[in-house]
Amino acid sequence: MENLRRKLPPLSSLIPFEAAARLQSFSRAAQELHLTQTAISRQIRSLEENLGVQLFDRKSRGVFLTESGESFRLTVTQALFDIARQAEKLREHRAAPSQVVLSSQLVEAFYLFMPALSGFHQQHPHIELKLHSTLVAIGDDQARFDVAVQTLGRASADHVLLFSAPDDVFPVCSPNYFKTISKWLTLDGLPKCRLLHYESPSQDFVVWDQWLQSVGAGFRVGRQGMCFNSFPVMMQAAVEGHGIALGWGMTTRQMLADGRLVRVLDKRLSMADALGVYKWHANPLSPAARLLVQWLQQLLLDTKPVLELERVSA
């Protein structure tokens, strides 16, 4: 730094030089900078003495840049412009909150993120988070995002997978409904209960027969019970005591914690890679997006952030 300081001309003279060179006049430069013409002349003379070259030809009809002056003008103008542009960026960054867009499947947005987002805002009050909920896979959705969460295996186009998270699928019902079946309920007794079915438009959603097969049941139930084309409506039906639904650990976490739902049977389908967290394919992760990804790691993996973001920032 000391070596750089010795090489630089008097920095206070660069603004007067740029103005005089641009306006081709010491008097007009003085007016623009609210200085006297004598002060401008003194600054230019000091700069010429420091550089050891003449920057202006002083004529009776005005001042004109020499060849050396024109070359130096180009450098100084570009340097001052770069400094001004970067300073403006910093001012804008300070004045406006960081923004980040999180795209999420409707189910996770409703049951997972809405209860948890207050924690994110408390940790990062300077970040303006926009939550885009959708039923469409990110590979088929034209909406832009910084970070997206969806079931792993759904269409993702060329968006970059940052990490995947496990989840469990298990039966849940209301405490009151459970009281009516708890004394006799076994796995083989499930067909005697009213089962709630979500008729998902996506093939990646676990239905009752898939779940029963995964836990070793020797029977199928088809669509026996009540069917819904909305997962939130089905879960509300379970909360209201209308039967047993298949719940995902992530999306039933809050309802189990506050007692609206209870687990039914000690059986579960464990999926090592249930949810995928992606970044937009063409964009590097912004500082705000990195903080969001780290928060998602804590939420979805129930652990401290482990992702080496530097490797996926491009």
N, C-alpha and C positions, 0 to 999 in steps of 0.2 A: 504493500500500500504506500509506503514511504517513497519507493521508487516511482510509482505511478504519479504521486503528487508532484514530484520534481519534473516529470515530463509534461505535465499539463500546463497550459497557459493560464493566466489569471481568469478564473471562472466568471468573475463579475463583469469581465469585458465581453463575454460571448453574446449576451443579449443585446447590448448596444451595437456590436459588430453586425449581428444578424439583421437588426432593424435598419442600420445605415446601408448595408449591402442590398437589402430588399427594396428600400425606398430610394437608393442612390442619392441620399441627401442627409447631411448631419443635422440640419435644422428640423427636417420633418421627423427624423428619428428622435430628436430631443422632444418634440411635441408629443409623439406617441408614447414615450416613456416617462413623460412629465419630468424631464431633466433640462438643464441648460445646454445650449450648443457647445459651450466651453467644456462641460462635463463629458459630453459625447466625444469631442475631439481628444480630450485627455485619455479617455478609456481606449480609444483606437490607437493612439500613439503608444500607450503602454503595451498594448497587444503586439504592435509591430516591433517594438524594441525586444519584447520577449521572444518573438519568433525569428527576428533577424531579417525580416523581409518587409517590403512595402506592400501593403494591401490595397491602398487606394492611390490613384492619381488625383491630386487636388488641382482642379482647374478653376478659372474665374467663373465659369458657367456651371460649376458643380463638381462633384466627386464621382470618380469612376473606378470600378474594380480593376486591379491589375490581373494578370494571368494567375499569379499566386493567390491573389485575393479571391478570384472566382473559384479556384480549386478548394480553398479553405471554406468558402461560403457553402459549397455543396455538402462538405463533411459536417460543418457545424449545424446547418439547417436540418439534415437528416438525424443527427444525434439529438438535437433539441426536440424534434418531432417525436422520435422514439421515446424519449423521456416523458414528454407530455402525454403521449398515448397510454403508456404504462401507468402513469400516475392516475389518469382518468379511470382506467380499469380498476385500480385499487380503490379509488373513491366509490365507484359503483358497487364493488364487492362489499365495501363497508356499509354502504347505505341500504342495500337491498339484502333480504335474507336469502340464504342458499335455498334452491328449490330442487326437489327430487320427486320423480314420478314412480310410484310402486303399482304395478299391475298385478292383480290377484283374481283368482277364481272367486265367484260370488260367495261360495260357502266359506272359504277361508277368510274373505273380507268381513263377512258378517259375524262368524263365530270365533275366529282366532284373532284377527287384527283389531277389530273395534274394541274389544275389552283390553287389549294390550297396548294400544297406541299412546295412551296417557303416559306410560313409562318411557316411550321413545321421546315424547315431547319434553318430558322432565329432564332427560339426559341431554337432549339437543334442542334447546328452545330457539336457536338461531336458524334451524332448518325448517323450511316450509314444505311439508309432505303432502303430495297429491295422490290420493288412492283411487285407482281406476279399477273398478270391479267389472268382470265380464264372464260370460258363459262360453266365450269363443277361445279356442287355443291360440297362444301367442303366434304360432306359425301361420294362422289364418286371419289374425286380427291386424288391421292397419294402424291401430292406435299406437303412438310412440310411448316408450317407457324408458326409464333408466334401469330399473330392477323389476323382475317379474317372478311370481311364484305360481306354479301350477303342478298338477299331477305329472310325475315323471312318466314319459312314454307318449304324452300327447304331442301333437305337431308343434315343433319349435323352430322350424325353418333353420336358418344358420345363426340364430342367437346362441350365445355362449353359455354353457352350463357352468356355474360357479361351484355349486356343491349340491348334494342331495341329502334329504333328511328321512329318517325312518318314521313309521307310524304303525299303530295297531288298530285293528277293526274288531269290535266286540259288541254284544247285545246290551242295550240299555233300556230302561223304562222309568216311570215315575215311582217314587217311594210307595205311594198308595197302591198302584197296580202291583208292585212287587209283593206287598203284603198278602194279596189275594192268591198268589201262586207260589210263594216261597217255600211252603211246607211240602209240596209235592213235586216241584219243578226239577227236572233233570234234562240232560241234552235230548234224550229220546222223547221227553214230554213237551218239547217246544211246539210240535204241531197242534197241541191242545190249546195253545195260547193264541191270541190275536197278534199276528205279525204285521208289521208296517213295512211297506216296500216303496223304495224310490225308483221310479222309472226314468233313469238317467238317459239323456240323449247320447252320452259318451259311453263307449264300450269299456273304459278303464275303471268304471265304478263297480265295487264289489257288491254282488247281490246275495240274497240268502243262500241259494243253492251252492254258489261258489264258496261261501263261508263255511257251510255245513260240510262240504267235501274236504276243505282244508283242515278241519278239526276232527275228521274221522267219523262223521255221522254216516250211518248206512241208509239214509233216506233223503228225499227231496221234498220241498214244499211248494215249488212253483210260485204262483202269485197268490197263494192262499192268505187271506187277511184283507188289509186295506192298502190300496195303491195311491201313490201321490206323484205328481209330475214336478213337485218342488221340494227340495231337500229341507229348507227352513220350515215349510208347512208340516212335513213329516215329523221333524224333530219337535215342533210345537205340539203335534198330536201325541208324541211320546210323553212330553212334559205334562200334558193334560190328562194322562192316564188312559189313553185309547189303545195301548198295546206296546209291543216290544219292537224297537228299531235297531238297525245296525249303525253304530256310531263309530266315528274315527276319533282316536285319542286326541288329536290336535283340536278338532272342532267341538268335542264334548268336554274339554278340560274345564272350562269355567262352569258349565252346568253341573258337572260332577262335584266340583269344589263347593258350590253354593247349595248343593242338595236338591236341585231341581230334578236331577237324574241319578240313578244308581246303576251299578254294574249288575248284569244278570249272568250267572254261571261263571266259572273260572276258566273260560275258554277265550282264546283270541287268535286272530290271524295277524302275525307279525310280518311287516313288509320293510325290508332293509332300505329300500329306495322308493319311498312313497311320493315325496314332494321334491321338485327340482327348483332351484333358484337360479335365474338367468340374468344376464345383462344384454342390453341391446347390442347387436352384432357389430355395428359400425362405430360405436362410441366408446372411448375409454371411460372408466369409472371416475366420476368427479369426486372431490373430497367428501361432499355430502352423501353421494351414493355409496362410498366406501364405508362410511359410518352406518348407513342403513343396512348394508350387507353384514357388518359385524353385529348389529343388533339382531338381525334375523338369525344369525348363527346361535346367539344366546337363546333366542326364543324357540327355535326349531330343534336345536341339538341339545338344549338344556345344559350348555357348557360355555366356557369362555371361547372367544373367537379363535379359530385355528387356521382360517384361510389365509394363504400367502397371496394377498391381493396384488402384489407387484407382478405376479406371473400372469394375471388375467386382466390387467388394466388396459391392454392394447385392444 
